[in-house]
């Protein structure tokens, strides 16, 4: 995996019309996604 400049960004949107309605809910889901996917990432991006 070659990611330039070595940063992988996970974005989860939030609004009153979406599944995630608060910043905390969106951040919590982003953390879940990152934790789930992290074993598949190389040690260094």
PyMOL Python script that loads the backbone (N, CA, C, O; Angstrom):
from pymol import cmd

cmd.read_pdbstr("""\
ATOM      1  N   UNK A   1       0.855  -1.173   0.000  1.00  0.00           N
ATOM      2  CA  UNK A   1       0.000   0.000   0.000  1.00  0.00           C
ATOM      3  C   UNK A   1       0.892   1.224   0.000  1.00  0.00           C
ATOM      4  O   UNK A   1       1.725   1.390   0.891  1.00  0.00           O
ATOM      5  N   UNK A   2       0.728   2.058  -0.965  1.00  0.00           N
ATOM      6  CA  UNK A   2       1.507   3.290  -1.046  1.00  0.00           C
ATOM      7  C   UNK A   2       0.559   4.464  -0.873  1.00  0.00           C
ATOM      8  O   UNK A   2      -0.265   4.751  -1.741  1.00  0.00           O
ATOM      9  N   UNK A   3       0.690   5.135   0.262  1.00  0.00           N
ATOM     10  CA  UNK A   3      -0.172   6.282   0.556  1.00  0.00           C
ATOM     11  C   UNK A   3       0.719   7.503   0.708  1.00  0.00           C
ATOM     12  O   UNK A   3       1.605   7.529   1.561  1.00  0.00           O
ATOM     13  N   UNK A   4       0.488   8.503  -0.110  1.00  0.00           N
ATOM     14  CA  UNK A   4       1.280   9.722  -0.043  1.00  0.00           C
ATOM     15  C   UNK A   4       0.439  10.810   0.586  1.00  0.00           C
ATOM     16  O   UNK A   4      -0.659  11.033   0.077  1.00  0.00           O
ATOM     17  N   UNK A   5       0.817  11.493   1.605  1.00  0.00           N
ATOM     18  CA  UNK A   5       2.140  11.584   2.210  1.00  0.00           C
ATOM     19  C   UNK A   5       2.290  10.702   3.447  1.00  0.00           C
ATOM     20  O   UNK A   5       3.012  11.075   4.371  1.00  0.00           O
ATOM     21  N   UNK A   6       1.647   9.574   3.493  1.00  0.00           N
ATOM     22  CA  UNK A   6       1.779   8.681   4.638  1.00  0.00           C
ATOM     23  C   UNK A   6       0.655   8.856   5.653  1.00  0.00           C
ATOM     24  O   UNK A   6       0.805   8.487   6.818  1.00  0.00           O
ATOM     25  N   UNK A   7      -0.457   9.413   5.218  1.00  0.00           N
ATOM     26  CA  UNK A   7      -1.598   9.651   6.102  1.00  0.00           C
ATOM     27  C   UNK A   7      -2.832   9.005   5.494  1.00  0.00           C
ATOM     28  O   UNK A   7      -3.104   9.160   4.304  1.00  0.00           O
ATOM     29  N   UNK A   8      -3.559   8.296   6.306  1.00  0.00           N
ATOM     30  CA  UNK A   8      -4.820   7.712   5.871  1.00  0.00           C
ATOM     31  C   UNK A   8      -5.927   8.366   6.686  1.00  0.00           C
ATOM     32  O   UNK A   8      -5.902   8.330   7.916  1.00  0.00           O
ATOM     33  N   UNK A   9      -6.878   8.952   6.015  1.00  0.00           N
ATOM     34  CA  UNK A   9      -7.939   9.699   6.686  1.00  0.00           C
ATOM     35  C   UNK A   9      -9.260   8.953   6.545  1.00  0.00           C
ATOM     36  O   UNK A   9      -9.637   8.547   5.446  1.00  0.00           O
ATOM     37  N   UNK A  10      -9.956   8.775   7.658  1.00  0.00           N
ATOM     38  CA  UNK A  10     -11.271   8.140   7.656  1.00  0.00           C
ATOM     39  C   UNK A  10     -12.276   9.215   8.045  1.00  0.00           C
ATOM     40  O   UNK A  10     -12.192   9.801   9.124  1.00  0.00           O
ATOM     41  N   UNK A  11     -13.227   9.464   7.150  1.00  0.00           N
ATOM     42  CA  UNK A  11     -14.201  10.514   7.401  1.00  0.00           C
ATOM     43  C   UNK A  11     -15.601   9.919   7.518  1.00  0.00           C
ATOM     44  O   UNK A  11     -16.026   9.140   6.666  1.00  0.00           O
ATOM     45  N   UNK A  12     -16.303  10.289   8.568  1.00  0.00           N
ATOM     46  CA  UNK A  12     -17.698   9.898   8.793  1.00  0.00           C
ATOM     47  C   UNK A  12     -18.471  11.204   8.996  1.00  0.00           C
ATOM     48  O   UNK A  12     -18.204  11.948   9.940  1.00  0.00           O
ATOM     49  N   UNK A  13     -19.414  11.473   8.119  1.00  0.00           N
ATOM     50  CA  UNK A  13     -20.187  12.706   8.234  1.00  0.00           C
ATOM     51  C   UNK A  13     -21.282  12.591   9.290  1.00  0.00           C
ATOM     52  O   UNK A  13     -21.684  11.493   9.677  1.00  0.00           O
ATOM     53  N   UNK A  14     -21.741  13.721   9.735  1.00  0.00           N
ATOM     54  CA  UNK A  14     -22.840  13.732  10.695  1.00  0.00           C
ATOM     55  C   UNK A  14     -23.755  14.932  10.440  1.00  0.00           C
ATOM     56  O   UNK A  14     -23.305  16.005  10.040  1.00  0.00           O
ATOM     57  N   UNK A  15     -25.029  14.722  10.679  1.00  0.00           N
ATOM     58  CA  UNK A  15     -26.022  15.793  10.634  1.00  0.00           C
ATOM     59  C   UNK A  15     -27.311  15.221  11.209  1.00  0.00           C
ATOM     60  O   UNK A  15     -27.413  14.017  11.448  1.00  0.00           O
ATOM     61  N   UNK A  16     -28.263  16.062  11.423  1.00  0.00           N
ATOM     62  CA  UNK A  16     -29.535  15.597  11.979  1.00  0.00           C
ATOM     63  C   UNK A  16     -30.272  14.665  11.024  1.00  0.00           C
ATOM     64  O   UNK A  16     -31.167  13.933  11.446  1.00  0.00           O
ATOM     65  N   UNK A  17     -29.910  14.681   9.752  1.00  0.00           N
ATOM     66  CA  UNK A  17     -30.576  13.851   8.749  1.00  0.00           C
ATOM     67  C   UNK A  17     -29.827  12.543   8.468  1.00  0.00           C
ATOM     68  O   UNK A  17     -30.299  11.726   7.677  1.00  0.00           O
ATOM     69  N   UNK A  18     -28.682  12.335   9.097  1.00  0.00           N
ATOM     70  CA  UNK A  18     -27.850  11.158   8.849  1.00  0.00           C
ATOM     71  C   UNK A  18     -27.977  10.156   9.999  1.00  0.00           C
ATOM     72  O   UNK A  18     -28.601  10.439  11.022  1.00  0.00           O
ATOM     73  N   UNK A  19     -27.368   8.975   9.806  1.00  0.00           N
ATOM     74  CA  UNK A  19     -27.351   7.966  10.869  1.00  0.00           C
ATOM     75  C   UNK A  19     -26.590   8.457  12.088  1.00  0.00           C
ATOM     76  O   UNK A  19     -26.956   8.144  13.221  1.00  0.00           O
ATOM     77  N   UNK A  20     -25.528   9.228  11.860  1.00  0.00           N
ATOM     78  CA  UNK A  20     -24.724   9.754  12.963  1.00  0.00           C
ATOM     79  C   UNK A  20     -25.079  11.226  13.126  1.00  0.00           C
ATOM     80  O   UNK A  20     -24.798  12.043  12.248  1.00  0.00           O
ATOM     81  N   UNK A  21     -25.689  11.552  14.239  1.00  0.00           N
ATOM     82  CA  UNK A  21     -26.261  12.892  14.413  1.00  0.00           C
ATOM     83  C   UNK A  21     -25.411  13.823  15.255  1.00  0.00           C
ATOM     84  O   UNK A  21     -25.700  15.016  15.342  1.00  0.00           O
ATOM     85  N   UNK A  22     -24.352  13.289  15.885  1.00  0.00           N
ATOM     86  CA  UNK A  22     -23.486  14.134  16.710  1.00  0.00           C
ATOM     87  C   UNK A  22     -22.027  13.882  16.341  1.00  0.00           C
ATOM     88  O   UNK A  22     -21.690  12.866  15.735  1.00  0.00           O
ATOM     89  N   UNK A  23     -21.175  14.826  16.719  1.00  0.00           N
ATOM     90  CA  UNK A  23     -19.741  14.670  16.503  1.00  0.00           C
ATOM     91  C   UNK A  23     -19.247  13.417  17.213  1.00  0.00           C
ATOM     92  O   UNK A  23     -18.475  12.645  16.644  1.00  0.00           O
ATOM     93  N   UNK A  24     -19.684  13.211  18.448  1.00  0.00           N
ATOM     94  CA  UNK A  24     -19.237  12.045  19.213  1.00  0.00           C
ATOM     95  C   UNK A  24     -19.631  10.734  18.536  1.00  0.00           C
ATOM     96  O   UNK A  24     -18.845   9.787  18.527  1.00  0.00           O
ATOM     97  N   UNK A  25     -20.814  10.668  17.981  1.00  0.00           N
ATOM     98  CA  UNK A  25     -21.264   9.451  17.298  1.00  0.00           C
ATOM     99  C   UNK A  25     -20.435   9.205  16.043  1.00  0.00           C
ATOM    100  O   UNK A  25     -20.036   8.071  15.777  1.00  0.00           O
ATOM    101  N   UNK A  26     -20.175  10.245  15.279  1.00  0.00           N
ATOM    102  CA  UNK A  26     -19.368  10.095  14.061  1.00  0.00           C
ATOM    103  C   UNK A  26     -17.932   9.715  14.399  1.00  0.00           C
ATOM    104  O   UNK A  26     -17.351   8.855  13.737  1.00  0.00           O
ATOM    105  N   UNK A  27     -17.355  10.337  15.409  1.00  0.00           N
ATOM    106  CA  UNK A  27     -15.984  10.011  15.819  1.00  0.00           C
ATOM    107  C   UNK A  27     -15.898   8.584  16.347  1.00  0.00           C
ATOM    108  O   UNK A  27     -14.930   7.873  16.077  1.00  0.00           O
ATOM    109  N   UNK A  28     -16.904   8.173  17.094  1.00  0.00           N
ATOM    110  CA  UNK A  28     -16.935   6.809  17.598  1.00  0.00           C
ATOM    111  C   UNK A  28     -16.954   5.796  16.468  1.00  0.00           C
ATOM    112  O   UNK A  28     -16.265   4.778  16.535  1.00  0.00           O
ATOM    113  N   UNK A  29     -17.728   6.062  15.441  1.00  0.00           N
ATOM    114  CA  UNK A  29     -17.794   5.154  14.297  1.00  0.00           C
ATOM    115  C   UNK A  29     -16.487   5.159  13.514  1.00  0.00           C
ATOM    116  O   UNK A  29     -16.030   4.106  13.068  1.00  0.00           O
ATOM    117  N   UNK A  30     -15.885   6.322  13.345  1.00  0.00           N
ATOM    118  CA  UNK A  30     -14.595   6.412  12.653  1.00  0.00           C
ATOM    119  C   UNK A  30     -13.536   5.616  13.404  1.00  0.00           C
ATOM    120  O   UNK A  30     -12.715   4.945  12.780  1.00  0.00           O
ATOM    121  N   UNK A  31     -13.541   5.678  14.722  1.00  0.00           N
ATOM    122  CA  UNK A  31     -12.604   4.897  15.527  1.00  0.00           C
ATOM    123  C   UNK A  31     -12.847   3.403  15.355  1.00  0.00           C
ATOM    124  O   UNK A  31     -11.897   2.626  15.262  1.00  0.00           O
ATOM    125  N   UNK A  32     -14.110   2.998  15.313  1.00  0.00           N
ATOM    126  CA  UNK A  32     -14.441   1.581  15.076  1.00  0.00           C
ATOM    127  C   UNK A  32     -13.901   1.115  13.728  1.00  0.00           C
ATOM    128  O   UNK A  32     -13.315   0.037  13.631  1.00  0.00           O
ATOM    129  N   UNK A  33     -14.098   1.922  12.695  1.00  0.00           N
ATOM    130  CA  UNK A  33     -13.625   1.568  11.353  1.00  0.00           C
ATOM    131  C   UNK A  33     -12.103   1.452  11.354  1.00  0.00           C
ATOM    132  O   UNK A  33     -11.558   0.479  10.833  1.00  0.00           O
ATOM    133  N   UNK A  34     -11.417   2.432  11.931  1.00  0.00           N
ATOM    134  CA  UNK A  34      -9.951   2.415  11.960  1.00  0.00           C
ATOM    135  C   UNK A  34      -9.430   1.211  12.741  1.00  0.00           C
ATOM    136  O   UNK A  34      -8.464   0.574  12.321  1.00  0.00           O
ATOM    137  N   UNK A  35     -10.050   0.900  13.855  1.00  0.00           N
ATOM    138  CA  UNK A  35      -9.626  -0.242  14.679  1.00  0.00           C
ATOM    139  C   UNK A  35      -9.850  -1.555  13.933  1.00  0.00           C
ATOM    140  O   UNK A  35      -9.011  -2.453  13.992  1.00  0.00           O
ATOM    141  N   UNK A  36     -10.960  -1.666  13.245  1.00  0.00           N
ATOM    142  CA  UNK A  36     -11.270  -2.880  12.489  1.00  0.00           C
ATOM    143  C   UNK A  36     -10.300  -3.073  11.325  1.00  0.00           C
ATOM    144  O   UNK A  36      -9.865  -4.192  11.054  1.00  0.00           O
ATOM    145  N   UNK A  37      -9.965  -1.988  10.642  1.00  0.00           N
ATOM    146  CA  UNK A  37      -9.102  -2.087   9.472  1.00  0.00           C
ATOM    147  C   UNK A  37      -7.613  -2.094   9.796  1.00  0.00           C
ATOM    148  O   UNK A  37      -6.815  -2.535   8.968  1.00  0.00           O
ATOM    149  N   UNK A  38      -7.217  -1.623  10.966  1.00  0.00           N
ATOM    150  CA  UNK A  38      -5.803  -1.452  11.286  1.00  0.00           C
ATOM    151  C   UNK A  38      -4.952  -2.715  11.142  1.00  0.00           C
ATOM    152  O   UNK A  38      -3.789  -2.592  10.757  1.00  0.00           O
ATOM    153  N   UNK A  39      -5.456  -3.926  11.428  1.00  0.00           N
ATOM    154  CA  UNK A  39      -4.612  -5.104  11.217  1.00  0.00           C
ATOM    155  C   UNK A  39      -4.232  -5.317   9.745  1.00  0.00           C
ATOM    156  O   UNK A  39      -3.288  -6.052   9.456  1.00  0.00           O
ATOM    157  N   UNK A  40      -4.939  -4.697   8.833  1.00  0.00           N
ATOM    158  CA  UNK A  40      -4.690  -4.870   7.408  1.00  0.00           C
ATOM    159  C   UNK A  40      -3.747  -3.804   6.843  1.00  0.00           C
ATOM    160  O   UNK A  40      -3.353  -3.878   5.679  1.00  0.00           O
ATOM    161  N   UNK A  41      -3.387  -2.817   7.662  1.00  0.00           N
ATOM    162  CA  UNK A  41      -2.483  -1.744   7.228  1.00  0.00           C
ATOM    163  C   UNK A  41      -1.044  -2.190   7.426  1.00  0.00           C
ATOM    164  O   UNK A  41      -0.759  -2.983   8.323  1.00  0.00           O
ATOM    165  N   UNK A  42      -0.132  -1.686   6.596  1.00  0.00           N
ATOM    166  CA  UNK A  42       1.286  -1.962   6.835  1.00  0.00           C
ATOM    167  C   UNK A  42       1.759  -1.207   8.063  1.00  0.00           C
ATOM    168  O   UNK A  42       1.089  -0.287   8.532  1.00  0.00           O
ATOM    169  N   UNK A  43       2.918  -1.600   8.584  1.00  0.00           N
ATOM    170  CA  UNK A  43       3.457  -0.908   9.762  1.00  0.00           C
ATOM    171  C   UNK A  43       3.742   0.566   9.490  1.00  0.00           C
ATOM    172  O   UNK A  43       3.596   1.408  10.376  1.00  0.00           O
ATOM    173  N   UNK A  44       4.150   0.873   8.259  1.00  0.00           N
ATOM    174  CA  UNK A  44       4.463   2.253   7.883  1.00  0.00           C
ATOM    175  C   UNK A  44       3.741   2.589   6.599  1.00  0.00           C
ATOM    176  O   UNK A  44       3.794   1.830   5.631  1.00  0.00           O
ATOM    177  N   UNK A  45       3.071   3.717   6.589  1.00  0.00           N
ATOM    178  CA  UNK A  45       2.432   4.188   5.365  1.00  0.00           C
ATOM    179  C   UNK A  45       3.403   5.040   4.597  1.00  0.00           C
ATOM    180  O   UNK A  45       3.069   5.544   3.525  1.00  0.00           O
TER     181      UNK A  45
END
""", "prot")
cmd.dss("prot")
cmd.show_as("cartoon", "prot")
cmd.util.cbc("prot")
cmd.orient("prot")
